[in-house]
Amino acid sequence: MPDSTPQRTLRIAMNGVTGRMGYRQHLVRSILPIRDSGGLLLPDGTRIRVEPILVGRNTAKLAELAERHGIAEWSTDAAAVIADPSIDIYFDAQVTSRRAEALAAAVKAGKHVFTEKPTAETLTEAVELARVAANAGVTAGVVHDKLYLPGLVKLRRLVDEGFFGRILSLRGEFGYWVFEGDGQPAQRPSWNYRAEDGGGIVVDMFCHWNYVLEGLLGKVEAVTARAATHIPTRWDEQGKPYPATADDAAYGIFEMENGAIAQINSSWAVRVYRDELVEFQIDGTHGSAVAGLRKCVAQHRSHTPKPVWNPDLPVTEPFRDQWLDVPANAELDNGFKLQWEEFLTDVVTGRPHRYGMLSAARGVQLAELGLRSSAEGRRIEIPEVTL
Ligand SMILES: NC(=O)c1ccc[n+]([C@@H]2O[C@H](COP(=O)([O-])OP(=O)(O)OC[C@H]3O[C@@H](n4cnc5c(N)ncnc54)[C@H](O)[C@@H]3O)[C@@H](O)[C@H]2O)c1
């Protein structure tokens, strides 16, 4: 019997798929599983199929990737792909410094756009991009992957259920040791450590922290940050030493609209003594919770021990055992894939994506003001971003 399910095929130009994020999270963990499962089924019965078109600079790498994953089309001519009327969506995971221009060109050509963060290197560019996207009437979305992670989904549920009472503070700890590259090769690209190439942990992470904070507690009203370059020399992909001109650690305090104080350390120069590479703790009058990428534990007021400070005695309280696991109560898939599925649904149904270019611009703004706070040694209030 012929398949009578209404179908829609979305052709997605994917630029930057030879890179870490573009390849692993977006192609292999998101678009290919959606393609290989026969597409995404919407509640109204429509099936969305996806057709990736790989875009990049290196013919050999693209051809190899296309062959490995059974992808029919690839191109090194990004402008031609963007001009191709058969392409529905342009996706960008290039290095940050090339993003804003490519996205603006795609939007002007009438493409829907989905992109890695940050959308631009400056707030001015990010807002301009948001304006162009709004005028073009396309669906535009930015990766807010952390909000889709099981740990943060559970944490958000606790917020929604009023578990915390009045939320007092949030503490975040993010980071791990990124090898300098002289002995063992570095596990992150060298451009991340060069300011002139769009690198730096503030630019990289503060846009994440902005949407994480907005998603959990509300708007950020002020920032006080201190960025540092702890490791001044690193070795690149060719084994050559280079001066690390970008910050590799940032210590930030964020004042929230609900009165809570958030404090997040981000560092590529720390060693991990945590359960996960990122952890957030929320403390409230009625309870506290700690969430990582996957796990979340909570402690209610009525289960809170009453420790007494006495450095003369060994610790007898098993503090870590006094927290209860927060269950998922649902199948929580890869965060990038979940957001892709939401974005593809938005494109087909015409619904705006939850995390659009203005949200992206607020992330860029927090990074920009965080760097200014550090350079000027002062607290900075955050003005509202408008088109
Ligand atoms: N959402 C997240 O958690 C997350 C994590 C890491 C990185 N990112 C973002 O993803 C983007 C890509 O980061 P990545 O770690 O995959 O980087 P990467 O260096 O591994 O990949 C960069 C990609 O851009 C391409 N590129 C285009 N022009 C280039 C140029 N002039 N120099 C070098 N590469 C060029 C490369 O070929 C490659 O495909 C960045 O914007 C970064 O901020 C997001």
The ligand as an SDF file (V2000), in Angstrom:
LIG
                    3D

 44 48  0  0  0  0  0  0  0  0999 V2000
   27.2640   24.3020   21.9030 N   0  0  0  0  0  0  0  0  0  0  0  0
   28.4090   23.9460   22.4360 C   0  0  0  0  0  0  0  0  0  0  0  0
   28.4660   23.3460   23.4930 O   0  0  0  0  0  0  0  0  0  0  0  0
   29.7150   24.2680   21.7490 C   0  0  0  0  0  0  0  0  0  0  0  0
   30.8960   23.6570   22.1690 C   0  0  0  0  0  0  0  0  0  0  0  0
   32.0820   23.9410   21.4940 C   0  0  0  0  0  0  0  0  0  0  0  0
   32.0780   24.8430   20.4460 C   0  0  0  0  0  0  0  0  0  0  0  0
   30.9100   25.4540   20.0780 N   0  0  0  0  0  0  0  0  0  0  0  0
   30.8860   26.4200   18.9760 C   0  0  0  0  0  0  0  0  0  0  0  0
   30.9530   25.7000   17.7530 O   0  0  0  0  0  0  0  0  0  0  0  0
   31.7550   26.4110   16.8150 C   0  0  0  0  0  0  0  0  0  0  0  0
   32.8120   25.4690   16.2490 C   0  0  0  0  0  0  0  0  0  0  0  0
   33.6680   25.0540   17.2850 O   0  0  0  0  0  0  0  0  0  0  0  0
   34.4980   23.6980   17.1900 P   0  0  0  0  0  0  0  0  0  0  0  0
   35.0160   23.4410   18.5450 O   0  0  0  0  0  0  0  0  0  0  0  0
   33.7040   22.6660   16.4890 O   0  0  0  0  0  0  0  0  0  0  0  0
   35.7110   24.1890   16.2550 O   0  0  0  0  0  0  0  0  0  0  0  0
   36.5490   23.3750   15.1720 P   0  0  0  0  0  0  0  0  0  0  0  0
   37.7980   24.1410   14.9840 O   0  0  0  0  0  0  0  0  0  0  0  0
   36.6300   21.9310   15.5240 O   0  0  0  0  0  0  0  0  0  0  0  0
   35.6610   23.4780   13.8510 O   0  0  0  0  0  0  0  0  0  0  0  0
   35.5670   24.6710   13.1340 C   0  0  0  0  0  0  0  0  0  0  0  0
   34.9240   24.4500   11.7890 C   0  0  0  0  0  0  0  0  0  0  0  0
   34.9480   25.6940   11.0710 O   0  0  0  0  0  0  0  0  0  0  0  0
   35.6260   25.5110    9.8260 C   0  0  0  0  0  0  0  0  0  0  0  0
   36.3140   26.7500    9.4680 N   0  0  0  0  0  0  0  0  0  0  0  0
   35.8400   27.6530    8.6050 C   0  0  0  0  0  0  0  0  0  0  0  0
   36.7020   28.6660    8.4630 N   0  0  0  0  0  0  0  0  0  0  0  0
   37.7470   28.4300    9.2650 C   0  0  0  0  0  0  0  0  0  0  0  0
   38.9440   29.1220    9.5370 C   0  0  0  0  0  0  0  0  0  0  0  0
   39.2270   30.2830    8.9560 N   0  0  0  0  0  0  0  0  0  0  0  0
   39.7920   28.5640   10.4210 N   0  0  0  0  0  0  0  0  0  0  0  0
   39.5100   27.3940   11.0210 C   0  0  0  0  0  0  0  0  0  0  0  0
   38.3640   26.6920   10.7900 N   0  0  0  0  0  0  0  0  0  0  0  0
   37.5100   27.2030    9.9140 C   0  0  0  0  0  0  0  0  0  0  0  0
   36.5320   24.3070   10.0360 C   0  0  0  0  0  0  0  0  0  0  0  0
   36.8330   23.7100    8.7990 O   0  0  0  0  0  0  0  0  0  0  0  0
   35.6630   23.4170   10.9120 C   0  0  0  0  0  0  0  0  0  0  0  0
   34.7120   22.7200   10.1270 O   0  0  0  0  0  0  0  0  0  0  0  0
   32.3130   27.6240   17.5510 C   0  0  0  0  0  0  0  0  0  0  0  0
   31.5870   28.7620   17.1710 O   0  0  0  0  0  0  0  0  0  0  0  0
   32.0800   27.3310   19.0050 C   0  0  0  0  0  0  0  0  0  0  0  0
   31.7870   28.5090   19.7420 O   0  0  0  0  0  0  0  0  0  0  0  0
   29.7530   25.1680   20.7110 C   0  0  0  0  0  0  0  0  0  0  0  0
  1  2  1  0
  2  3  2  0
  2  4  1  0
  4  5  1  0
  4 44  2  0
  5  6  2  0
  6  7  1  0
  7  8  2  0
  8  9  1  0
  8 44  1  0
  9 10  1  0
  9 42  1  0
 10 11  1  0
 11 12  1  0
 11 40  1  0
 12 13  1  0
 13 14  1  0
 14 15  2  0
 14 16  1  0
 14 17  1  0
 17 18  1  0
 18 19  2  0
 18 20  1  0
 18 21  1  0
 21 22  1  0
 22 23  1  0
 23 24  1  0
 23 38  1  0
 24 25  1  0
 25 26  1  0
 25 36  1  0
 26 27  1  0
 26 35  1  0
 27 28  2  0
 28 29  1  0
 29 30  1  0
 29 35  2  0
 30 31  1  0
 30 32  2  0
 32 33  1  0
 33 34  2  0
 34 35  1  0
 36 37  1  0
 36 38  1  0
 38 39  1  0
 40 41  1  0
 40 42  1  0
 42 43  1  0
M  CHG  2   8   1  16  -1
M  END
$$$$
